[in-house]
């Protein structure tokens, strides 16, 4: 391996996969190419098409030409502090997450090793997953049961999480109906199957306590984001008053945010690799969680680059207490990826090829650029 790997170009790519899809269905990728022809891919959060993060990437792209890709921790901190007055939450940390993942991909390809080896080695190379099933606020009880049953039978996941994805401006809107849906899913899968409930920030503290008590009786294993994510003390209060594990953190963008959640009383945190600093950011979170005795269960809903980067990270975590997230599946991105890990028997196999181990068709990606 060379002592340095010079960056030739950094490209911000907004990708549209289907005709007339809304911006939230687009992907936000970064492609970093070295002088020697090594190509690394990363991904930013796709909120509103990822355009906010892609704008940050376009702004710093030219300044990275000639920089050493192996200095990526230095590059990361320099860019974070250059753009710190933008937040830095959201646009900046998403942009840096994409760049970080791409530079880890390059590093692995340069030495011919998978990313998990560069992170210190794998405790496991097969990761159990849970089926993360969204959109249940708008469904009837029977519709929820039908959707859950279809995913359960098709994927044989290790666990199931039902997400609400409701209107966050309507607090405590249908608590009785929500509990009824949770009860119907428990009846469907039986008493022993692991279930989780993602409220997507829709309850007051009192409403969350009421729902949480019902979930405890139904044997659910965690209760995700019961109150608004920005009400950190309220989240901690709910966590401390319930026996069920309360989780939060998918809308946390810095390690400092994660520490705030832990200090408030949350004992399961869920940062997202494409939102808060990529592989480097999540490794920092893993260290923080280990030091505080807190569970790290990353949020992850992007089915390609972000998903695979997350698998590499999870392979290295000693205390992996919960399965990895596998959100609502789709084949619309498959044309650009030759070897995406496929769910089988409730597990994903972590790619063992160099870098992320993904075979990406540049021509197919470029054909879908917006």
C-alpha positions as CSV (number, residue, x, y, z in Angstrom):
1,X,0.0,0.0,0.0
2,X,1.3,3.5,-0.8
3,X,2.0,5.9,2.0
4,X,-0.5,8.3,0.5
5,X,-3.5,8.1,-1.8
6,X,-4.1,11.4,-3.6
7,X,-7.7,12.4,-4.3
8,X,-8.5,13.4,-7.9
9,X,-12.1,14.3,-7.7
10,X,-15.2,14.4,-5.4
11,X,-18.7,14.2,-7.0
12,X,-22.0,14.9,-5.4
13,X,-24.7,12.7,-7.0
14,X,-28.4,13.1,-6.6
15,X,-30.0,9.9,-8.1
16,X,-33.5,9.4,-9.2
17,X,-34.5,5.7,-9.5
18,X,-38.0,5.9,-11.0
19,X,-39.9,8.4,-13.2
20,X,-41.8,11.1,-11.3
21,X,-40.7,9.9,-7.8
22,X,-40.9,12.6,-5.0
23,X,-37.6,14.1,-3.8
24,X,-37.6,12.0,-0.7
25,X,-37.2,8.9,-2.8
26,X,-34.0,10.1,-4.4
27,X,-30.6,9.0,-3.2
28,X,-27.7,11.3,-2.2
29,X,-24.4,9.7,-3.1
30,X,-20.8,10.9,-3.2
31,X,-18.2,9.4,-5.5
32,X,-14.5,10.0,-4.7
33,X,-11.9,9.0,-7.3
34,X,-8.2,8.9,-6.6
35,X,-5.3,9.7,-8.9
36,X,-4.6,6.0,-9.2
37,X,-8.2,5.2,-10.2
38,X,-9.6,3.8,-6.9
39,X,-13.3,4.8,-6.6
40,X,-15.1,5.1,-3.3
41,X,-18.8,5.6,-2.7
42,X,-20.6,7.1,0.2
43,X,-24.2,8.1,1.0
44,X,-25.8,11.1,2.8
45,X,-29.3,11.2,4.3
46,X,-31.9,11.5,1.5
47,X,-34.2,13.9,3.3
48,X,-35.7,16.2,0.6
49,X,-33.5,14.3,-1.9
50,X,-30.3,15.0,0.1
51,X,-29.9,18.3,-1.7
52,X,-28.9,20.2,1.4
53,X,-26.0,17.8,2.1
54,X,-25.1,17.6,-1.6
55,X,-24.8,21.3,-1.7
56,X,-22.2,21.2,1.1
57,X,-20.3,18.5,-0.8
58,X,-20.3,20.5,-4.0
59,X,-18.9,23.5,-2.0
60,X,-15.9,21.6,-0.6
61,X,-15.3,19.2,-3.5
62,X,-12.6,21.2,-5.3
63,X,-10.7,21.8,-2.1
64,X,-10.1,18.1,-1.6
65,X,-8.3,17.6,-5.0
66,X,-4.7,16.6,-4.2
67,X,-5.5,15.8,-0.5
68,X,-4.4,12.4,0.9
69,X,-7.5,10.1,1.2
70,X,-5.7,8.4,4.2
71,X,-5.9,11.6,6.2
72,X,-9.7,11.4,6.3
73,X,-10.0,12.0,10.0
74,X,-8.1,15.2,9.7
75,X,-10.2,16.2,6.6
76,X,-13.4,15.4,8.5
77,X,-12.6,17.6,11.4
78,X,-11.4,20.5,9.2
79,X,-14.6,20.4,7.2
80,X,-16.8,20.1,10.2
81,X,-15.3,23.3,11.7
82,X,-15.3,25.1,8.4
83,X,-19.1,24.6,8.1
84,X,-19.9,24.5,11.8
85,X,-22.0,27.7,11.7
86,X,-24.5,26.0,9.4
87,X,-25.6,23.9,12.4
88,X,-23.7,21.6,12.1
89,X,-26.6,19.2,12.5
90,X,-28.3,17.9,9.3
91,X,-26.7,19.2,6.1
92,X,-23.2,19.3,7.3
93,X,-23.0,16.0,9.2
94,X,-24.9,14.2,6.3
95,X,-22.3,15.5,3.8
96,X,-19.4,14.4,6.0
97,X,-21.0,11.0,6.6
98,X,-21.1,10.5,2.8
99,X,-17.5,11.6,2.4
100,X,-16.3,9.5,5.4
101,X,-18.0,6.3,4.1
102,X,-16.4,6.9,0.6
103,X,-12.9,7.3,2.1
104,X,-13.2,4.1,4.2
105,X,-14.3,2.4,1.0
106,X,-11.1,3.7,-0.7
107,X,-8.9,2.7,2.2
108,X,-10.2,-0.9,2.1
109,X,-9.8,-1.1,-1.7
110,X,-6.2,0.2,-1.4
111,X,-5.2,-2.6,0.9
112,X,-7.5,-5.3,-0.4
113,X,-9.5,-5.7,2.9
114,X,-13.1,-5.2,3.9
115,X,-13.8,-2.2,6.1
116,X,-14.7,-4.3,9.1
117,X,-11.1,-5.6,9.1
118,X,-9.8,-2.0,9.1
119,X,-12.0,-1.3,12.1
120,X,-10.4,-4.0,14.2
121,X,-12.1,-7.2,13.0
122,X,-15.5,-8.8,13.1
123,X,-17.2,-10.4,16.1
124,X,-19.6,-11.7,13.5
125,X,-20.0,-11.6,9.7
126,X,-23.7,-12.5,9.7
127,X,-26.0,-9.9,11.1
128,X,-29.6,-10.7,12.2
129,X,-32.1,-8.1,11.0
130,X,-35.5,-6.8,12.0
131,X,-38.2,-5.9,9.5
132,X,-38.9,-2.2,10.0
133,X,-42.5,-1.7,8.8
134,X,-43.6,1.9,8.2
135,X,-46.8,3.8,7.5
136,X,-49.0,2.2,10.2
137,X,-50.6,5.5,11.4
138,X,-52.7,5.6,8.3
139,X,-53.7,1.9,8.3
140,X,-56.6,0.2,10.0
141,X,-55.9,-2.7,12.4
142,X,-56.6,-5.3,9.7
143,X,-54.4,-3.5,7.2
144,X,-51.5,-3.4,9.7
145,X,-51.9,-7.1,10.4
146,X,-51.9,-7.9,6.6
147,X,-48.8,-5.8,6.0
148,X,-46.9,-7.2,8.9
149,X,-47.8,-10.8,8.0
150,X,-46.6,-10.3,4.4
151,X,-43.1,-9.1,5.6
152,X,-42.9,-11.7,8.3
153,X,-43.5,-14.6,6.0
154,X,-41.4,-13.2,3.1
155,X,-38.3,-12.3,5.1
156,X,-38.4,-14.5,8.2
157,X,-36.8,-11.6,10.2
158,X,-35.3,-12.0,13.7
159,X,-37.7,-9.3,15.0
160,X,-40.3,-6.9,13.7
161,X,-40.7,-3.2,14.4
162,X,-44.0,-1.4,13.6
163,X,-43.5,2.3,12.7
164,X,-46.2,5.0,12.8
165,X,-44.8,7.7,10.5
166,X,-47.8,9.8,11.5
167,X,-48.4,13.6,11.7
168,X,-46.1,14.9,14.3
169,X,-48.3,18.0,14.8
170,X,-51.1,15.8,16.2
171,X,-50.1,14.6,19.6
172,X,-51.8,11.7,21.4
173,X,-54.2,11.5,18.4
174,X,-55.4,7.9,18.7
175,X,-53.8,6.2,21.6
176,X,-56.5,3.6,22.0
177,X,-56.2,2.7,18.3
178,X,-52.4,2.5,18.5
179,X,-52.6,0.1,21.3
180,X,-55.2,-2.0,19.5
181,X,-52.8,-2.2,16.5
182,X,-49.9,-3.2,18.8
183,X,-52.1,-5.9,20.4
184,X,-53.2,-7.3,17.0
185,X,-49.6,-7.6,15.8
186,X,-48.7,-9.5,19.0
187,X,-51.6,-11.9,18.5
188,X,-50.4,-12.5,14.9
189,X,-46.8,-13.4,15.7
190,X,-47.3,-15.1,19.1
191,X,-46.0,-14.4,22.6
192,X,-42.4,-15.3,22.1
193,X,-41.5,-13.3,18.9
194,X,-39.5,-10.0,19.5
195,X,-41.5,-6.9,18.6
196,X,-40.7,-3.2,18.8
197,X,-42.9,-0.1,18.5
198,X,-41.7,3.2,16.8
199,X,-44.0,6.1,17.8
200,X,-42.1,8.5,15.5
201,X,-42.4,11.3,18.1
202,X,-46.2,11.4,18.3
203,X,-47.0,11.4,22.1
204,X,-46.9,13.7,25.1
205,X,-45.1,12.4,28.2
206,X,-48.4,11.2,29.6
207,X,-49.5,9.6,26.4
208,X,-46.1,7.9,26.0
209,X,-46.4,6.4,29.5
210,X,-49.9,5.1,28.8
211,X,-48.8,3.4,25.5
212,X,-45.5,2.2,27.1
213,X,-47.4,0.4,29.9
214,X,-49.5,-1.4,27.3
215,X,-46.4,-2.4,25.3
216,X,-44.9,-3.8,28.5
217,X,-47.9,-6.0,29.1
218,X,-47.7,-7.1,25.4
219,X,-44.1,-8.1,25.7
220,X,-42.6,-5.5,23.3
221,X,-38.9,-5.2,23.7
222,X,-38.4,-1.5,22.9
223,X,-40.3,1.7,22.5
224,X,-38.8,4.1,20.0
225,X,-38.9,7.9,20.0
226,X,-42.2,8.2,22.1
227,X,-42.0,12.0,22.3
228,X,-40.5,14.8,20.1
229,X,-36.8,14.1,19.6
230,X,-35.9,17.7,20.5
231,X,-37.5,17.3,24.0
232,X,-34.5,15.5,25.4
233,X,-35.4,15.8,29.0
234,X,-38.9,14.5,28.3
235,X,-37.4,11.5,26.4
236,X,-35.3,10.8,29.4
237,X,-38.3,11.1,31.7
238,X,-40.3,8.5,29.7
239,X,-37.2,6.2,29.6
240,X,-36.8,6.4,33.4
241,X,-40.5,5.8,34.2
242,X,-41.0,2.8,32.0
243,X,-39.6,-0.7,32.3
244,X,-39.6,-1.3,28.5
245,X,-36.4,0.0,26.9
246,X,-37.0,3.4,25.4
247,X,-34.8,4.3,22.5
248,X,-33.9,7.5,20.6
249,X,-31.2,9.1,18.5
250,X,-32.0,8.7,14.8
251,X,-32.4,12.5,14.7
252,X,-29.1,13.1,16.6
253,X,-26.3,14.4,14.4
254,X,-23.3,14.7,16.7
255,X,-21.7,12.7,19.4
256,X,-22.6,15.5,21.8
257,X,-26.3,14.9,21.0
258,X,-25.8,11.2,21.9
259,X,-24.2,12.1,25.2
260,X,-27.2,14.5,26.0
261,X,-29.6,11.6,25.5
262,X,-27.6,9.3,27.7
263,X,-27.3,11.9,30.4
264,X,-31.1,12.4,30.2
265,X,-31.7,8.7,30.9
266,X,-32.0,7.0,27.5
267,X,-30.3,3.6,27.6
268,X,-30.6,2.6,23.9
269,X,-29.4,5.0,21.3
270,X,-30.0,4.9,17.5
271,X,-27.7,7.2,15.5
272,X,-27.8,6.8,11.7
273,X,-24.6,6.3,9.8
274,X,-25.7,8.5,6.9
275,X,-26.7,11.4,9.2
276,X,-24.0,11.8,11.8
277,X,-20.5,11.3,10.5
278,X,-20.5,8.0,8.7
279,X,-18.4,5.0,9.9
280,X,-16.1,7.3,11.9
281,X,-19.0,8.9,13.7
282,X,-20.7,5.6,14.6
283,X,-17.4,4.2,15.9
284,X,-17.2,7.2,18.2
285,X,-20.8,6.5,19.3
286,X,-19.9,2.8,19.9
287,X,-17.1,3.9,22.2
288,X,-19.4,6.3,24.1
289,X,-22.1,3.6,24.5
290,X,-19.6,1.1,25.7
291,X,-18.2,3.5,28.3
292,X,-21.8,4.3,29.6
293,X,-23.2,0.7,29.4
294,X,-25.8,1.8,26.8
295,X,-27.1,-0.2,23.9
296,X,-26.1,1.0,20.4
297,X,-28.8,0.0,17.8
298,X,-28.3,2.2,14.7
299,X,-31.2,3.6,12.7
300,X,-30.7,2.7,9.0
301,X,-33.3,2.9,6.3
302,X,-31.2,3.3,3.1
303,X,-31.0,-0.1,1.3
304,X,-27.7,0.2,-0.6
305,X,-24.5,2.1,0.5
306,X,-25.7,3.2,3.9
307,X,-27.0,-0.3,4.7
308,X,-23.8,-2.0,3.8
309,X,-21.7,0.6,5.7
310,X,-23.9,-0.1,8.7
311,X,-23.4,-3.8,8.4
312,X,-19.6,-3.4,8.5
313,X,-19.8,-1.2,11.6
314,X,-22.2,-3.7,13.4
315,X,-19.8,-6.6,12.6
316,X,-17.3,-4.9,14.9
317,X,-19.5,-4.2,17.9
318,X,-18.9,-6.6,20.7
319,X,-22.3,-6.2,22.5
320,X,-24.7,-6.3,19.6
321,X,-27.9,-6.6,21.6
322,X,-30.5,-6.0,18.9
323,X,-30.8,-6.9,15.2
324,X,-30.0,-4.5,12.4
325,X,-32.8,-2.4,10.8
326,X,-34.1,-3.5,7.4
327,X,-36.7,-0.9,6.2
328,X,-39.4,-1.3,3.6
329,X,-37.7,-3.2,0.8
330,X,-37.6,-2.3,-2.9
331,X,-35.8,-3.5,-6.0
332,X,-35.8,-0.1,-7.8
333,X,-32.1,0.5,-7.0
334,X,-30.8,-3.0,-7.9
335,X,-29.8,-2.1,-11.5
336,X,-26.8,-0.1,-10.2
337,X,-25.6,-2.7,-7.7
338,X,-24.5,-6.1,-8.7
339,X,-24.1,-7.7,-5.3
340,X,-26.4,-6.1,-2.6
341,X,-26.6,-8.4,0.4
342,X,-29.9,-10.2,0.4
343,X,-32.0,-11.1,3.5
344,X,-31.9,-14.8,4.2
345,X,-33.1,-16.7,7.2
346,X,-33.4,-13.5,9.2
347,X,-29.8,-12.4,8.5
348,X,-27.5,-10.5,6.2
349,X,-24.0,-11.6,5.4
350,X,-21.5,-8.7,5.6
351,X,-19.7,-8.3,2.2
352,X,-16.1,-9.6,2.4
353,X,-14.7,-7.8,-0.7
354,X,-12.3,-4.9,-0.4
355,X,-13.7,-1.7,1.1
356,X,-17.5,-1.8,1.4
357,X,-17.4,-4.9,-0.9
358,X,-20.1,-3.4,-3.2
359,X,-19.9,-3.8,-7.0
360,X,-21.4,-0.6,-8.3
361,X,-22.1,0.1,-11.9
362,X,-20.9,3.7,-12.6
363,X,-22.7,3.9,-15.9
364,X,-26.0,2.9,-14.3
365,X,-25.5,5.5,-11.5
366,X,-24.6,8.2,-14.0
367,X,-27.7,7.4,-16.2
368,X,-29.9,8.2,-13.2
369,X,-28.2,11.5,-12.1
370,X,-30.5,14.4,-11.7
